[in-house]
Amino acid sequence: MRVAVAVVAALALAAAGCTQAPSGNNGGNTDIGGTQEFGQDPNAKGPAPEIPGAKKGGTITVYSESTPNTFDPTDIYYVDSNEIGKLIFRTPTQFAIRNGNAVLVPDLTDLGTMSADGLKWTFKMKTGLKYADGTEIKVEDLAYAIKRSFDHEAYHNGPAYQLSYFKGGDTYKGPYNSGDNCECVETPDASTLVINLKEPFNDLPYYMTFPMFTPIPKAKDTKAEYKNNPVASGPYQFDTFTPGTELKLKRNPNWDAASDPVRHAYPDAWVFKWGESDVKTQQQVLNSNGADANALNYANIDASLIPELDKGDKKKQLIAGTSPCTIVWQLDTRKITDINIRKAIAKAFPYDQIWKAAGNNDLTAQPANTVMPPSVQGYKNYPAIEDLDGKGTGDPAAAKKMLEAAGKVGYELSWYYNNASTQAQQVNQARVDAFTAAGFTVKPIGVTAAELRAKRGDYNAPVNMGQTPAGWCSDWPTGSSWFPVLFRSQSIAEGQSWGMLSDPALDAKINDVAKLPSKDAAAKWADLDKEIMEKYIVMPLYYDKMAIVVGTNVGGAVGDGTMGMPFFVDMFLKS
């Protein structure tokens, strides 16, 4: 998610950009209480079971300081836009949240059937469903969306497993460039979708929960403009949209609740507001005066507001849950090639100062020392690599001696940060102070919140650290949704690299483990975890948790452990 993937506010401050992740403040989000359970229910049917006490009507307002970078379903990977997308887009499969656990269920299709050799998956699609404009959802629209995802130049933010696993992924460049003929997908009849693979991909039904797989009618693909008003297949559609500031959703009159085993549509409308201080809007939500009783903020609660939870019934307004994410500060090894410089950075790194400045707390974060979080199968809490334990104030004096020994005093470090956020400025200053004291020349580049993700996602930008993804959340809870995505040479071109590694030997190790059954691969992923951390390519900040606040009139508020976000599709207003 999950470039990563909740983490949104967290990323905006900490580093920026879990292609899969959002909650928290420069930090914050994943309850480490145990491994998130991912079951399957292939027989689930719509309508979704009613939520006790739920009522229809009203408008829910959702606040966040961090701003989604796109609503084009092909390009969505951040967890906030992914979760919001569940209100707008239906996908072949989807997760229902049952008793806190994620269960994979059919959505537009069944859960698929894999061929004996593992190289073909066949999905049977529901027929008779419609888009918001009343036109029919066709299996060809699913196929077109899949083909569209191969244009990773146009949609470089989106997930990229298809480039590695789908047949033709190394040559097909999407319908704009390569036409409609892709050996990756077939539609033999009106209700059958066939996906052809070049190597087995046992987790494909989980992958197909992502917005990338929502159907897109070719005739309505407005390319770069599609993100401003995508065709809706879920219970809501765009009403008005001001990029970077506000999105209003209204009901989709043609959504078929009887066919949907996951989604509800209790509110009449949703209003998402971005850009205001999280501390400010979280306080508003906790106060719940007027319309703010009908609101929530999806960033993790700031540490300064935790004492508020002890007042009256405010603890009831806290929604805590899991988030399968690790948040890091990454280094570009293409530019910082000397591992001794990277070790000096780690020696000076101000973990505790950043933790405090970012508003992190035990509700929202746990110091990290590995790539994979504890919620992933195969996680191993091996002894932390020196200076990579997510804790401590750093030792700039010792770091300076390391630079002197390497002849690198004055080495320039550069990164982007949000210059419109007081909290982000404080986090930035903690880095500046530590690196300057260690003998580095620092060059932080302040940009607006609206620019931040795009700037950090540009791997050719004039910076050498702090790029996206600044965090990563499991797309599903195995190492196969971490290492093949983040650490192979191709990850750089796919825009989802930690450390910008280009190491054929490491690529081969990752590919070999990825071919193993999950139960056999788990221990080997843990070994690779340690090997990669020893390269000093990231400073591990924390494992994210989810701890968000909702207004007193918001019901049905539970966490979506697949995203570390509130599960919007269950929410309603109590009165």
C-alpha positions in Angstrom: 0.0 0.0 0.0 0.9 0.1 -0.4 3.5 2.7 -1.7 3.7 3.8 0.1 1.3 3.8 1.2 -1.6 5.8 5.7 1.0 7.8 6.9 -0.1 10.7 4.8 0.4 13.4 7.3 3.1 11.4 8.8 4.9 11.3 5.5 4.3 14.9 4.7 6.3 15.7 7.8 8.6 12.8 8.3 9.7 12.4 4.8 6.8 12.2 2.7 5.1 9.8 0.8 4.3 6.3 1.7 3.2 5.1 -1.5 1.2 3.1 0.5 0.7 4.8 3.6 -0.9 7.7 5.7 -1.7 8.4 9.3 0.3 10.1 11.8 2.3 13.2 12.0 5.7 13.1 10.6 5.3 10.0 12.1 2.6 7.9 13.1 0.8 4.7 12.3 0.6 0.8 12.8 -0.5 -1.0 15.9 2.0 -3.7 16.5 -0.4 -5.8 18.5 -0.1 -8.8 16.1 -0.1 -9.9 12.5 -3.1 -8.6 10.6 -5.2 -11.6 9.5 -6.1 -11.7 5.8 -8.8 -14.3 5.2 -11.0 -15.0 2.2 -14.7 -15.4 1.7 -15.3 -16.4 -1.9 -19.0 -16.8 -1.3 -19.7 -13.3 0.1 -22.6 -11.5 -1.7 -24.2 -8.1 -1.5 -25.7 -6.2 0.1 -23.1 -5.6 2.8 -24.5 -6.5 6.3 -26.1 -3.5 7.9 -24.2 -1.7 10.7 -26.1 -1.7 13.9 -27.7 1.6 14.6 -26.8 3.1 11.2 -28.9 5.8 9.7 -29.0 7.4 6.3 -28.5 11.1 5.6 -26.3 14.1 6.3 -22.8 15.0 5.3 -19.5 13.8 6.8 -16.5 16.2 6.7 -13.0 14.7 6.6 -9.9 16.8 7.4 -6.2 16.3 6.7 -3.3 18.6 6.4 -1.6 16.3 3.8 -3.1 16.5 0.3 -3.7 13.5 -2.0 -1.7 13.9 -5.2 -4.2 12.3 -7.6 -7.6 10.6 -8.0 -6.8 8.9 -11.3 -7.4 5.3 -10.2 -4.4 4.0 -12.3 -2.1 6.4 -10.5 -3.4 5.9 -6.9 -1.1 4.3 -4.4 -1.1 6.5 -1.3 -3.3 5.0 1.3 -5.5 8.1 1.8 -6.6 8.4 -1.9 -6.8 4.6 -1.9 -9.3 4.6 1.0 -11.3 7.5 -0.4 -11.3 5.6 -3.7 -13.3 2.8 -2.0 -16.3 5.3 -1.9 -15.9 6.0 -5.7 -14.5 2.9 -7.4 -15.4 -0.8 -7.4 -12.7 -3.3 -8.2 -12.6 -7.0 -9.1 -12.0 -8.0 -5.5 -12.1 -6.0 -2.2 -11.5 -6.2 1.5 -14.4 -6.3 4.0 -13.5 -5.5 7.6 -15.0 -8.1 10.0 -14.3 -7.9 13.7 -11.2 -5.9 12.9 -9.8 -8.3 10.4 -9.5 -7.9 6.6 -11.3 -10.5 4.6 -10.9 -10.7 0.8 -14.3 -10.9 -0.9 -15.6 -10.8 -4.5 -16.6 -7.3 -5.7 -17.0 -6.9 -9.5 -15.7 -10.5 -10.1 -15.2 -13.7 -8.2 -11.8 -14.4 -6.5 -10.5 -16.0 -9.6 -9.2 -19.5 -10.5 -5.5 -20.1 -11.1 -4.3 -22.6 -13.8 -2.3 -25.6 -12.9 0.9 -24.0 -14.0 0.2 -20.8 -12.2 0.5 -18.7 -15.4 -3.2 -17.9 -16.0 -5.9 -16.5 -13.8 -9.6 -16.5 -14.8 -12.1 -14.2 -13.2 -15.9 -14.3 -13.7 -17.5 -10.9 -13.8 -20.9 -9.8 -12.5 -23.1 -8.4 -15.3 -25.7 -5.7 -15.5 -23.9 -3.2 -13.3 -23.7 0.5 -14.2 -21.5 3.5 -13.9 -22.8 6.7 -12.3 -23.9 8.0 -15.8 -26.1 4.9 -16.3 -23.9 3.2 -18.9 -23.0 -0.5 -18.4 -19.8 -1.7 -16.8 -18.2 -4.1 -19.2 -15.5 -6.6 -18.9 -13.6 -4.8 -21.6 -13.4 -1.8 -19.3 -11.6 -3.9 -16.7 -9.2 -5.1 -19.4 -8.6 -1.5 -20.6 -7.8 -0.3 -17.1 -5.2 -3.1 -16.8 -3.7 -2.1 -20.1 -3.6 1.5 -19.1 -1.6 0.7 -16.0 1.4 -0.4 -18.2 1.9 3.3 -19.2 4.2 3.9 -16.2 5.5 7.1 -17.6 2.1 8.7 -17.6 1.0 7.0 -14.3 4.3 6.7 -12.5 2.8 6.9 -9.0 0.7 3.8 -9.3 1.6 0.2 -8.3 3.8 -1.7 -10.7 3.6 -5.4 -9.9 2.0 -5.9 -13.3 5.3 -4.8 -15.0 7.1 -7.7 -13.3 4.5 -10.5 -13.3 2.1 -9.9 -16.2 2.9 -11.3 -19.6 4.2 -8.5 -21.9 5.0 -6.3 -19.0 8.5 -5.7 -20.2 7.5 -4.5 -23.7 3.9 -3.3 -23.6 3.6 0.4 -22.8 -0.1 0.9 -22.5 -2.8 1.7 -25.1 -1.6 5.3 -25.8 1.7 4.0 -27.0 1.3 0.3 -27.9 -2.3 0.0 -28.9 -5.0 -2.3 -27.5 -3.3 -5.6 -28.1 -1.6 -6.8 -24.9 -1.0 -10.5 -24.2 -1.4 -9.7 -20.5 -5.2 -9.8 -20.6 -8.1 -11.4 -22.6 -11.9 -11.1 -22.5 -13.2 -14.2 -24.2 -16.8 -13.4 -23.4 -18.9 -10.7 -21.7 -18.3 -12.1 -18.2 -14.8 -13.5 -18.3 -11.5 -11.7 -17.6 -8.3 -13.7 -18.2 -4.9 -12.5 -16.9 -1.8 -14.1 -18.4 1.4 -14.1 -16.4 5.0 -14.7 -17.2 5.7 -16.1 -13.8 3.3 -17.3 -11.0 1.7 -14.6 -8.9 -0.3 -16.4 -6.1 -1.3 -13.1 -4.5 -3.0 -11.7 -7.6 -6.5 -11.6 -6.1 -5.2 -9.4 -3.3 -3.6 -7.1 -5.8 -6.8 -6.7 -7.6 -8.3 -4.7 -4.7 -6.4 -1.7 -5.8 -8.0 1.2 -7.7 -5.7 0.5 -10.6 -8.2 -2.4 -11.5 -11.3 -0.3 -11.4 -13.0 -0.4 -14.8 -12.4 2.6 -17.1 -14.4 3.0 -20.4 -11.9 3.7 -23.1 -14.2 6.3 -24.7 -14.2 8.3 -21.5 -10.5 8.2 -20.8 -9.5 11.8 -20.8 -5.9 10.9 -19.9 -4.2 13.6 -17.9 -7.6 15.2 -17.1 -9.2 11.9 -15.9 -8.0 12.5 -12.3 -10.3 15.5 -12.1 -13.5 13.7 -12.6 -13.1 9.9 -12.9 -16.0 7.7 -13.8 -17.6 6.3 -10.7 -18.7 2.7 -10.1 -19.0 2.9 -6.3 -21.7 4.4 -4.1 -20.4 8.0 -4.6 -19.2 10.2 -7.5 -17.5 13.5 -7.7 -19.7 16.6 -7.1 -17.1 19.4 -7.0 -13.3 19.1 -6.9 -10.6 21.8 -6.2 -7.3 19.9 -6.4 -5.2 20.3 -3.3 -8.0 21.9 -1.3 -11.4 20.2 -1.4 -13.4 17.2 -2.8 -17.2 16.9 -2.5 -18.8 13.6 -3.2 -22.5 13.0 -3.9 -24.5 9.8 -4.3 -24.1 7.6 -7.4 -27.7 6.9 -8.3 -26.7 3.8 -10.3 -24.7 2.0 -7.7 -26.2 -1.4 -7.0 -26.0 -2.1 -3.3 -27.5 -5.5 -3.8 -24.4 -6.6 -5.7 -21.8 -5.0 -3.3 -20.7 -7.1 -0.3 -18.5 -4.4 1.2 -19.8 -0.9 0.8 -22.6 1.1 2.4 -23.8 4.6 1.4 -25.2 6.0 4.6 -24.2 9.7 4.3 -25.8 11.7 1.5 -22.5 13.4 0.9 -18.8 13.6 1.9 -16.6 16.7 2.0 -12.8 16.2 2.1 -10.8 19.3 3.2 -7.0 19.4 2.9 -4.3 21.9 3.8 -5.3 23.1 7.3 -3.2 22.2 10.3 -3.9 18.7 11.6 -3.6 20.0 15.2 -6.2 22.6 14.5 -8.7 20.4 12.9 -8.2 17.5 15.3 -9.0 20.0 18.1 -12.1 21.0 16.2 -13.2 17.4 15.9 -12.5 16.7 19.6 -14.6 19.8 20.5 -17.3 18.7 18.1 -19.0 22.1 18.0 -21.7 22.4 15.3 -20.8 20.7 12.0 -17.5 19.4 13.5 -19.5 16.8 15.4 -20.0 15.3 11.9 -16.3 15.3 11.1 -13.1 13.4 11.5 -9.4 13.9 10.8 -7.5 11.0 9.2 -4.0 11.9 10.4 -2.9 10.3 13.7 -3.7 12.4 16.7 -0.9 14.8 17.7 0.9 14.2 21.0 -0.1 17.7 22.2 -3.8 16.7 22.1 -3.5 13.3 23.9 -4.3 15.0 27.3 -7.6 16.0 25.7 -8.7 12.4 25.6 -8.9 12.3 29.4 -11.6 15.0 29.4 -15.2 13.7 29.7 -16.1 11.1 27.1 -13.4 12.2 24.6 -11.7 8.8 24.7 -14.7 7.4 22.9 -13.7 9.7 20.0 -10.4 7.9 19.5 -10.3 5.1 16.9 -7.2 3.0 17.3 -6.1 0.2 15.0 -3.5 -1.4 12.9 -1.5 -0.1 10.0 1.0 -2.3 8.2 3.6 0.4 7.6 7.2 1.3 8.2 8.2 5.0 7.9 11.7 5.8 7.0 14.1 8.7 5.9 15.8 7.4 2.8 19.1 8.1 1.2 19.8 8.1 -2.5 22.7 5.7 -2.9 23.2 6.8 -6.6 24.4 10.2 -5.2 25.6 9.3 -1.7 27.7 6.4 -3.0 30.1 6.2 -0.1 28.7 3.9 2.7 30.9 5.8 5.2 29.0 9.0 4.6 25.7 7.1 4.9 27.0 5.7 8.2 27.9 9.2 9.4 24.4 10.4 8.6 23.0 7.5 10.7 25.4 8.4 13.5 24.2 12.0 13.6 20.5 11.2 12.9 18.2 12.9 15.5 15.5 10.3 16.0 14.3 11.5 19.3 14.2 15.2 18.3 12.2 14.3 15.2 9.9 12.1 17.2 9.1 15.0 19.5 8.9 17.7 16.9 6.6 15.6 14.7 4.2 15.0 17.6 4.7 11.2 17.7 3.6 9.2 20.7 3.0 5.7 21.8 -0.5 5.7 20.4 0.7 6.5 16.9 4.1 5.0 16.4 6.7 2.5 17.6 10.5 3.0 16.9 11.6 0.8 14.0 14.8 -1.0 13.3 13.8 -3.3 10.3 12.3 -2.9 6.9 9.2 -5.1 7.5 6.9 -4.2 10.4 5.9 -6.8 12.9 2.5 -7.3 11.2 4.2 -9.0 8.2 4.7 -12.7 8.1 8.4 -13.5 8.4 9.2 -10.4 10.4 12.2 -11.0 12.7 13.4 -8.6 15.3 17.1 -9.1 14.8 19.6 -7.0 16.8 19.4 -3.5 15.3 22.2 -2.4 13.0 24.4 0.2 14.6 22.6 3.6 14.6 19.6 2.2 12.9 17.3 1.5 15.8 14.9 4.4 15.5 15.9 5.8 18.8 18.4 8.3 20.4 19.5 11.9 19.9 22.3 11.1 17.5 26.0 11.8 18.0 27.1 14.7 15.7 30.6 14.8 17.2 31.2 11.2 16.4 29.7 11.6 13.0 32.0 14.6 12.3 35.0 12.4 13.1 33.8 9.9 10.6 33.5 12.6 7.9 37.0 13.8 8.7 38.4 10.3 8.4 36.7 10.0 5.0 37.8 13.5 3.9 34.2 14.5 3.4 33.6 17.4 5.9 31.2 19.8 4.2 29.5 17.1 2.2 26.1 18.5 1.0 22.8 17.0 2.0 19.6 18.2 0.4 16.0 17.4 0.7 12.5 18.8 0.3 10.2 19.8 3.1 6.8 21.4 3.6 7.4 25.1 4.3 3.8 25.8 5.0 3.5 23.6 8.1 4.9 24.7 11.5 5.3 21.1 12.5 7.1 20.2 9.3 9.4 23.2 9.8 10.2 22.0 13.3 11.0 18.5 12.1 13.2 20.0 9.3 15.1 22.2 11.8 15.9 19.1 13.9 17.6 17.6 10.8 19.3 20.8 10.0 20.8 21.2 13.4 22.0 17.6 13.7 23.6 17.5 10.2 25.2 20.9 10.5 26.7 19.9 13.9 28.1 16.8 12.2 30.0 18.8 9.6 27.6 18.5 6.7 26.5 21.4 4.5 22.7 21.3 4.5 20.4 22.5 1.8 16.7 21.9 2.7 14.3 23.1 0.0 11.0 24.4 1.2 7.9 23.8 -1.0 4.2 23.9 -0.5 2.1 21.0 0.7 0.5 20.7 -2.7 3.9 20.4 -4.4 5.5 18.1 -1.8 4.7 14.6 -3.1 5.4 15.4 -6.7 8.8 17.0 -5.8 9.8 14.1 -3.6 8.6 11.6 -6.1 10.9 13.1 -8.8 14.0 10.9 -8.7 15.9 13.3 -10.9 15.3 16.3 -8.6 18.4 18.1 -7.1 18.2 16.4 -3.7 20.0 13.3 -2.3 17.7 12.2 0.5 14.1 12.2 1.7 12.6 11.0 -1.5 9.4 9.0 -1.7 8.2 6.6 -0.8 9.0 7.8 2.7 7.0 4.9 4.1 5.7 1.6 2.9 2.7 -0.4 3.9 2.0 -4.0 3.0 -0.1 -4.5 0.0 -0.7 -7.9 1.6 1.2 -9.2 4.7 4.1 -11.0 3.1 7.6 -9.9 2.1 6.6 -10.3 -1.5 4.8 -6.9 -1.3 8.0 -5.3 0.1 11.3 -6.5 -1.4 10.4 -7.0 -5.1 8.8 -3.5 -5.1 11.3 -1.5 -3.2 14.8 -2.9 -3.7 15.2 -4.3 -7.2 17.0 -2.2 -9.8 13.8 -1.7 -11.7 12.2 -0.1 -8.7 14.0 3.2 -9.6 12.2 3.4 -13.0 9.0 2.3 -11.3 9.3 5.3 -8.9 9.1 3.1 -5.8 12.6 2.7 -4.6 14.1 2.8 -1.1 17.8 3.8 -1.5 17.8 3.7 -5.4 19.7 0.4 -5.3 20.9 -1.1 -8.6 22.5 -4.4 -7.6 22.0 -7.4 -10.0 23.1 -9.8 -7.2 20.5 -8.4 -4.9 17.9 -8.6 -7.7 18.6 -12.3 -8.2 18.2 -13.0 -4.5 14.9 -11.2 -4.3 13.6 -12.9 -7.5 14.6 -16.4 -6.1 12.8 -15.8 -2.8 9.7 -14.4 -4.6 9.3 -17.7 -6.4 8.9 -19.7 -3.2 5.6 -20.4 -1.5 4.9 -17.9 1.3 5.6 -20.3 4.1 9.1 -21.1 2.7 9.9 -17.5 1.8 9.2 -15.9 5.2 12.5 -16.7 6.9 14.4 -15.7 3.7 12.7 -12.3 3.5 13.9 -11.7 7.1 17.5 -12.5 6.1 17.2 -10.1 3.2 15.7 -7.5 5.5 18.9 -7.5 7.6 21.2 -7.6 4.6 19.5 -4.5 3.1 19.6 -2.6 6.4 23.3 -3.2 6.6 23.7 -1.1 3.4 22.5 2.0 5.3 20.0 3.1 2.7 17.3 4.3 5.1 17.0 5.6 8.6 14.1 3.6 10.1 11.8 6.1 11.9 8.9 4.0 13.2 6.3 1.4 12.6 3.1 3.3 12.1 -0.1 2.9 14.1 -3.6 4.3 13.5 -5.0 6.6 16.2 -7.5 9.1 14.6 -10.3 11.2 16.2 -13.9 11.4 15.1 -16.7 13.8 15.9 -19.3 12.8 18.5 -22.0 12.3 15.9 -20.0 10.0 13.7 -20.9 6.3 13.9 -19.5 3.1 12.4 -15.9 4.4 12.7 -13.5 1.4 12.6 -10.0 1.0 11.2 -9.0 -0.5 7.9 -5.9 -2.5 8.8 -5.0 -2.9 5.1 -4.5 0.8 4.8 -4.0 2.2 8.3 -7.0 4.4 7.6 -10.5 4.8 8.8 -12.9 2.5 6.9 -15.1 5.2 5.4 -17.6 2.8 3.8 -19.0 1.8 7.2 -19.5 5.4 8.6 -22.8 7.1 9.3 -24.2 10.0 11.3 -25.9 9.1 14.5 -28.5 11.9 14.2 
